[in-house]
Amino acid sequence: MKAYICYMETILIHPDNVEQLKTVKAVLKALKVPFESKIPDLPLHVSQSIEKSIKQFEAGQTISLQEFKEKHFSKK
């Protein structure tokens, strides 16, 4: 009689969209496979930039895409 060694491993899943993520979670729940869901940590400068942009938006400090293009991509 042969002895089998069962190695448990962790897998990382990288869904391409929300639909895939929901489907994977549903399958894992249906199979009663425990899993952890984690939002990746962003670098501090990125988080700060996002927070600043949200505050600017809430304060009404916005420009159109056309204005952005003219400001940043126009040849002078």
N, C-alpha and C positions, 0 to 999 in steps of 0.2 A: 504494500500500500504506500503510495507516494504522499508526502506531506506538501501541502501548498502554503506558501507564505503570501499573505495578502497585504500589499503595501497600499496605504491610503495616500492619496495625493490631493493637492489643491489645484483647481483650474481657474484661470482668469478668463472671463468672457468679455469680448469687446463688441457689443451690439452696434450696428450702424445707424439705428434709429429707435424712436420710442416704441414703435410696434414690436420690434424684435426684443427689446428689453422687457416689455410686458409679457410677451409670449414665453420667454425664458423663465421669468419669475413664476408664471402660472404653471409651467411644467414642473419646475422644482418643487413648488408647493404641492402639486398633485402627487408627486412621488415622495413627498414628505422628506425631502432633502434639505437639511438646514443650510442657509446661506446668509451672507452679510451683504448689504448694499452700502456702498460708500461713494460719496461724491469726491472726485479727486481734488486735492489741495492745489490751489493756484499760488504762484509766486506772489509775495507781498505787493510788489509794484503793480501787478495786474489787478489784484483785489482793490487796491487803493484807486486805481484808474477807473474801474467799474463803479465804485462807490461815488467818486467825483462826478462821473457822467450821469448817474442816476439823479444826483442832487441838482445838476444843471438842467436836466430834463424837467424835474419837478418844479423848478423855478422858472420854467418857460424859456430857458436859454437854449433854443434849438435853431438849426438852420436847415434849409432844404438840401437835398442831394446836389442839385444844380449849384447852389451857393458854395457847397463844400468843394465841388470840382473846380469852380472858378477860383476859389481861395487857394487850393493846394496844388492844382495841376495846370493852371494857366501859365503860358510862357510869357515872361516879362522881358 
